[in-house]
Amino acid sequence: MQTTANPQRPTPVSVTVHVAEPRQSVAGIGLMLGSSASNQTGAALGALAFPAIGPVGVVAVRQLVTALVLMPTVRPRLRGLTRQQWLPVVALAVVFSVMNLSLYEAIQRLGLGLAVTLEFLGPLTVAVLSSRRAIDFCCAGLAAVGVVVLTDPGPTTDILGVALALTAAVAWGCYILLNRSAGRLLPGLQGTAVANAVSAMLWLPVATWWFATHQPTAVGLLLAAACGLLSSAVPYAADLQALRWVRASMFGTFTSVNPVWAALAGWLFLHQGLAVHEWTGIALIVVSNVFVSAGAVTARRSTLGRPAARLR
């Protein structure tokens, strides 16, 4: 499976993985868990700002803050970028906007735990479609059952909220494919930093119009800025270091904890409780993702082992 953290903040893909000592592996696991918790805490703080500045205002501030943090930190080289390098970067900028806005609108309607869980179908779908194993397709079926259990379709179902969350899932899937391309063309976080800068430029006129017509509050702006830091800047740094100490496949498996963190953050910060059927749906989707990720590890190991067997 492609290794990504929550779509609210991209995961660097061009990382050199070194053989880690046991302490480094433990530290890497701690960083992965901390990154996920930071990401969902940031999302919860962003949701707290909805009454003051709305999802549009939160996304606008978040994109601007992320760019202001990443550009001076990463210092990407803009001169000399070719058309081939700019294409995935610009596409990523558009995907960031669609992904974050649709997710935050879904959070407002469905709650944090449900929205993030549905969004998690994006990377799961990419992983399944890139696999040829029958069990992965069975896992996709299990995830589909999880969606039905989670959303409990009926007259009171928020169809628009579910559609927005699934739009975020599609955007996350597109992000994975685009990030692969950008990661091959630009080293480290350069592609992510430039894409966020382009996204910030796209959002600047939106932010100007939005805050001119919707008077913001200081608390709302601070919460949105904290969302940008906790859901973007902190996870970027943590994920980058974690990927140096743990296998990418393990990283992919650990992203499965995101819906659980989201449900807990929603309960703790937003007082959003979940019914039994909602926890059951979350569990089914998370288990599906774990099995697909673990299967990718086994498949890769067996593939890498075949040439060695032929040489004997």
C-alpha positions as MATLAB code, in Angstrom:
seq = 'MQTTANPQRPTPVSVTVHVAEPRQSVAGIGLMLGSSASNQTGAALGALAFPAIGPVGVVAVRQLVTALVLMPTVRPRLRGLTRQQWLPVVALAVVFSVMNLSLYEAIQRLGLGLAVTLEFLGPLTVAVLSSRRAIDFCCAGLAAVGVVVLTDPGPTTDILGVALALTAAVAWGCYILLNRSAGRLLPGLQGTAVANAVSAMLWLPVATWWFATHQPTAVGLLLAAACGLLSSAVPYAADLQALRWVRASMFGTFTSVNPVWAALAGWLFLHQGLAVHEWTGIALIVVSNVFVSAGAVTARRSTLGRPAARLR';
ca = [
       0.000    0.000    0.000;
       1.133    3.526   -0.658;
       2.274    5.034    2.599;
       0.405    8.133    3.473;
      -0.658    9.817    6.572;
      -4.020   11.537    6.871;
      -4.819   13.328    3.607;
      -4.989   16.567    5.500;
      -1.228   16.599    5.415;
       0.873   14.822    2.774;
       3.586   12.333    3.546;
       7.058   12.664    2.008;
       7.858    9.836   -0.359;
      11.469   10.436   -1.355;
      13.181    9.273    1.794;
      16.279    7.155    2.139;
      15.564    4.380    4.644;
      18.507    3.239    6.732;
      18.793    0.050    8.758;
      17.482    1.154   12.107;
      18.591    0.071   15.543;
      15.901   -1.221   17.955;
      15.762    2.112   19.767;
      15.314    3.942   16.490;
      12.513    1.571   15.478;
      10.718    2.236   18.750;
      11.242    5.965   18.285;
       9.921    5.681   14.726;
       6.739    3.990   15.943;
       6.350    6.709   18.566;
       6.737    9.371   15.903;
       4.120    7.716   13.694;
       1.597    7.553   16.522;
       2.411   11.107   17.592;
       2.089   12.341   14.018;
      -1.344   10.759   13.671;
      -2.510   12.138   17.019;
      -1.216   15.603   16.098;
      -2.987   15.462   12.752;
      -6.379   14.580   14.203;
      -6.000   17.008   17.111;
      -5.348   19.743   14.567;
      -8.449   18.723   12.645;
     -10.490   18.909   15.854;
      -9.157   22.405   16.605;
     -10.035   23.419   13.058;
     -13.570   22.147   13.610;
     -13.793   24.274   16.768;
     -13.187   27.304   14.538;
     -16.146   26.500   12.244;
     -18.683   28.665   14.153;
     -16.345   31.657   13.874;
     -14.913   31.422   10.350;
     -16.494   28.359    8.733;
     -14.764   25.453    6.925;
     -13.731   27.765    4.061;
     -11.994   30.140    6.466;
     -10.260   27.270    8.264;
      -8.944   25.767    5.029;
      -7.778   29.172    3.786;
      -5.847   29.937    6.991;
      -4.464   26.423    7.124;
      -3.118   26.541    3.572;
      -1.522   29.939    4.154;
       0.069   28.899    7.453;
       1.365   25.650    5.971;
       3.039   27.492    3.093;
       4.520   30.099    5.444;
       6.065   27.314    7.534;
       7.218   25.002    4.739;
       8.721   27.429    2.230;
      11.381   28.949    4.525;
      12.026   25.566    6.162;
      12.418   23.442    3.040;
      13.685   26.231    0.755;
      12.764   24.495   -2.513;
      14.506   25.564   -5.679;
      11.941   27.171   -7.928;
      14.305   28.262  -10.648;
      14.941   25.676  -13.277;
      11.835   23.591  -12.619;
      10.708   22.005  -15.850;
       7.188   21.706  -17.193;
       7.290   18.006  -16.318;
       8.020   18.920  -12.679;
       5.445   21.697  -12.482;
       2.530   19.573  -13.739;
       2.244   17.201  -10.736;
       3.028   20.066   -8.345;
       0.170   22.226   -9.652;
      -2.137   19.211   -9.712;
      -1.191   18.517   -6.082;
      -2.073   22.091   -5.166;
      -5.559   21.631   -6.637;
      -5.942   18.262   -4.908;
      -4.945   19.807   -1.551;
      -7.733   22.343   -1.932;
     -10.407   19.834   -2.926;
      -9.303   17.304   -0.318;
      -9.200   19.677    2.636;
     -12.307   21.679    1.794;
     -14.482   18.631    1.138;
     -13.178   16.920    4.282;
     -13.812   19.919    6.518;
     -17.275   20.420    5.090;
     -17.924   16.714    5.771;
     -16.597   17.067    9.334;
     -19.056   19.888    9.929;
     -21.960   17.689    8.798;
     -20.928   14.192    9.946;
     -18.457   14.671   12.762;
     -14.706   14.106   12.787;
     -14.613   10.329   13.274;
     -17.077    9.442   10.528;
     -15.674   11.902    7.995;
     -12.038   10.796    8.428;
     -13.016    7.112    8.299;
     -14.851    7.564    5.007;
     -11.937    9.587    3.635;
      -9.675    6.677    4.528;
     -11.299    4.671    1.741;
      -9.131    6.657   -0.695;
      -5.759    5.069    0.088;
      -7.436    1.712    0.652;
      -8.905    1.818   -2.855;
      -5.558    2.731   -4.409;
      -3.897   -0.157   -2.561;
      -6.541   -2.665   -3.621;
      -6.566   -1.585   -7.265;
      -2.776   -1.907   -7.436;
      -2.950   -5.440   -6.022;
      -3.636   -8.724   -7.753;
      -4.352  -10.696   -4.587;
      -7.839  -12.057   -4.109;
      -7.723  -11.410   -0.376;
      -7.266   -7.697   -0.985;
     -10.483   -7.604   -2.961;
     -12.161   -9.467   -0.103;
     -10.825   -6.747    2.216;
     -12.349   -4.142   -0.089;
     -15.676   -5.929    0.274;
     -15.263   -5.917    4.049;
     -14.564   -2.177    3.920;
     -17.711   -1.678    1.831;
     -19.692   -3.479    4.520;
     -18.014   -1.191    7.055;
     -19.211    1.868    5.135;
     -22.795    0.609    5.138;
     -22.640   -0.159    8.854;
     -20.958    3.171    9.580;
     -23.350    5.392    7.629;
     -26.488    3.320    8.424;
     -28.338    4.425    5.260;
     -31.839    5.681    5.908;
     -34.127    8.715    5.611;
     -32.055   10.651    8.164;
     -28.681    9.935    6.548;
     -26.775   13.063    5.603;
     -26.231   12.148    1.962;
     -24.399   15.385    1.183;
     -22.037   14.872    4.111;
     -21.258   11.321    2.992;
     -20.727   12.541   -0.585;
     -18.304   15.227    0.628;
     -16.330   12.680    2.657;
     -16.150   10.346   -0.346;
     -15.006   13.290   -2.483;
     -12.181   13.783    0.010;
     -11.416   10.061   -0.324;
     -11.146   10.350   -4.108;
      -8.907   13.398   -3.691;
      -6.680   11.486   -1.264;
      -6.366    8.672   -3.797;
      -5.383   11.213   -6.468;
      -2.906   12.740   -4.031;
      -1.180    9.373   -3.592;
      -0.703    8.936   -7.328;
       0.425   12.543   -7.835;
       2.756   12.423   -4.852;
       4.465    9.377   -6.314;
       5.116   11.343   -9.482;
       6.253   14.499   -7.669;
       8.442   12.451   -5.334;
      10.310   10.973   -8.285;
      10.861   14.384   -9.867;
      11.654   16.480   -6.768;
      13.632   15.313   -3.723;
      12.397   15.252   -0.140;
       9.691   17.733    0.747;
      10.410   20.101   -2.142;
       7.417   18.981   -4.194;
       5.116   19.207   -1.164;
       6.433   22.642   -0.212;
       6.011   24.072   -3.717;
       2.542   22.525   -4.050;
       1.497   24.109   -0.759;
       2.874   27.460   -1.905;
       0.833   27.235   -5.120;
      -2.219   26.207   -3.090;
      -1.709   29.193   -0.778;
      -1.616   31.529   -3.786;
      -4.870   30.015   -5.017;
      -6.446   30.488   -1.597;
      -5.179   34.029   -0.994;
      -7.929   35.770   -3.039;
     -10.501   33.369   -1.564;
      -9.311   34.256    1.952;
      -9.424   37.973    1.133;
     -13.005   37.752   -0.118;
     -14.143   35.386    2.651;
     -12.835   37.445    5.552;
     -14.086   40.660    3.951;
     -17.606   39.242    3.959;
     -17.334   37.121    7.126;
     -15.740   39.030    9.963;
     -13.308   36.649   11.677;
     -12.607   36.411   15.373;
      -9.141   36.237   16.904;
      -9.952   32.892   18.515;
     -11.157   31.455   15.219;
      -7.984   32.544   13.414;
      -5.774   31.143   16.179;
      -7.580   27.805   16.098;
      -7.247   27.628   12.309;
      -3.542   28.498   12.539;
      -3.065   25.785   15.177;
      -4.831   23.406   12.809;
      -2.311   24.236   10.091;
       0.635   23.625   12.416;
      -0.646   20.433   14.033;
      -2.170   18.898   10.886;
       0.630   19.883    8.509;
       3.912   21.213    9.875;
       4.323   18.822   12.830;
       3.311   15.678   10.891;
       5.592   16.614    7.971;
       8.649   16.643   10.232;
       7.593   13.585   12.248;
       6.755   11.485    9.188;
       9.975   12.419    7.436;
      12.068   11.191   10.369;
       9.869    8.151   11.012;
      10.307    6.987    7.423;
      14.075    6.957    7.999;
      13.697    4.522   10.900;
      10.850    2.195    9.914;
       9.837    0.359    6.773;
       7.443    2.160    4.475;
       5.078   -0.822    4.700;
       4.934   -0.498    8.496;
       4.229    3.191    8.087;
       1.327    2.336    5.819;
      -0.111   -0.055    8.366;
       0.145    2.503   11.150;
      -1.868    5.048    9.160;
      -4.826    2.775    9.888;
      -4.978    4.281   13.370;
      -6.085    7.652   11.959;
      -9.848    6.964   12.092;
      -9.515    5.819   15.694;
      -7.568    8.961   16.656;
     -10.154   11.033   14.792;
     -13.012    9.434   16.728;
     -11.197   10.002   20.024;
     -10.322   13.619   19.126;
     -13.940   14.232   18.117;
     -15.134   12.853   21.450;
     -12.539   14.729   23.537;
     -12.536   18.160   21.856;
     -15.878   18.307   20.074;
     -18.004   16.107   22.358;
     -19.001   13.988   19.364;
     -19.969   10.550   20.611;
     -20.276    7.498   18.357;
     -22.934    4.821   18.427;
     -22.078    1.116   18.540;
     -22.759    0.637   14.831;
     -20.439    3.557   14.012;
     -17.578    2.076   16.043;
     -18.256   -1.251   14.324;
     -18.046    0.344   10.878;
     -14.813    2.118   11.786;
     -13.349   -1.161   13.045;
     -14.239   -2.992    9.809;
     -12.602   -0.323    7.634;
      -9.491   -0.153    9.833;
      -9.102   -3.957    9.866;
      -9.476   -4.037    6.072;
      -6.688   -1.504    5.719;
      -4.400   -3.366    8.126;
      -4.814   -6.610    6.194;
      -4.170   -4.917    2.847;
      -1.059   -3.186    4.213;
       0.269   -6.359    5.834;
      -0.417   -8.274    2.627;
       1.642   -5.758    0.667;
       4.579   -6.452    2.984;
       4.321  -10.226    2.485;
       3.932   -9.893   -1.276;
       6.976   -7.650   -1.563;
       9.121   -9.946    0.541;
       8.174  -12.969   -1.552;
       8.891  -11.057   -4.758;
      12.280   -9.913   -3.512;
      13.080  -13.449   -2.470;
      12.499  -15.048   -5.899;
      15.687  -13.902   -7.662;
      17.783  -15.153   -4.752;
      16.165  -18.562   -5.040;
      17.052  -18.778   -8.718;
      20.709  -18.099   -8.026;
      21.097  -21.126   -5.790;
];
